[in-house]
Structure formats: structure tokens, C-alpha cells
């Protein structure tokens, strides 16, 4: 009997993969070959690169800017939104205290807005560029997909298992299988979906370095 212990947490969500330095594999918009989506924390950008045709595109998050300081006169803290685009690239700006109107030299703060709020797959497409996942197919009219090869291996191990074991805390802490649709978990579909996943596993996937993944 094949046993499988489902890991705690959501390691195969879009957020977990990208924030952990992993990649999502999609079909390139130009050549339909495998392309990689990665998050670059230094640039705070999500980048899609195709190792086959070298096409690349960048998704930049939207930001909100504010002026923050402790007023030198009334000594009250404020953090007020900035609307002057010319001030967005500065480290410090002159800004009036909202309480006593004293002009202060305030720090410019930059914050992402809505960037990670809905980072999940919708209709088999990634949430940043709207590209179709590379590892995707249908079983009896229902979509079956994986974000990358690691996710694909997890699905094969989980779905092919005769006995799936959950953590003792599964009722209060979600496990990796939580987002899977019911039809992928049902025993009657096991053999068919496993065959489909193995077919996906044989697809050639290129990493960002140009090597086979």
C-alpha cells in the first residue's frame, strides 16, 4: 500500500513559490514554448523569460507613497499620502504636519498596493501576465494543471497514493492538498489523472538558465 503524508502549509501556491525563489512555468506568448516566471526581490518585479525565443516581459506592482515623520513642533507622528509624482523618487520631502501645520522634513515611504492580494491561477492562467500554464490538460472536461515540475511531482505522489495521511493539525492548519478540486482527490479518477500527469511529466521544460528542468 502506497502511503503519502500531505505537507502542512501551502507550499505550492503562487505566492509561496515565487516568494521562495521558485518559478512558475507558462507557455511563452510568442513561441508557445516553456517560459519561466520569477520574482526578483531586489527590483521588486515579476519577470517572464523564455529561454527558447528569449522573449522577456516585466510586471511591476503599483505603489502608494507617503510622507512620515514625528513633528518637530507638536511631537505627533504622522504618515500622510503623497500625490506629487516629483516627490516619489526622493528620500526626504518638506511636508506640513496634519495637526499643527508645521513644515517638517519627512521620510518618503513606498508601499506595494494589491501586489500579492490575488496571486492565484485563474482559468489555467498565471495572475500577472495572463499566460497559460505549460503543464495543463483536461480530464473529463475538468482542468488539471501544475505550476512547475516540483508541483507536478507532488501531485503524482499525492493522487497515486492509496492512503493519504494528514498532519494531526490538519483541521486548523491547511495542507498542500487543500486547494485541489474534489474531482482530483476522488479515488474513481485516480488512475486517469495519474496517467495525465505522467504525460505532462514527459513534456520538455527549460529553466531560466537554458538547461532542461
Secondary structure by P-SEA (a helix, b strand, c coil): cbbbbbbccccccaaaaaaacbbbbbcccccccbbbbbbbccccbbbbbbcccbbbbbbbbbbbbbcccccccccbbbbbbbccccccccccccccccccccccbbbbbbbbcccccccccccccccccccccccccccccbbbbbccaaaaaaaaaaaaccbbbbccccccccccccccccccccccaaaaaaaaaaaaaabbbbccccccc
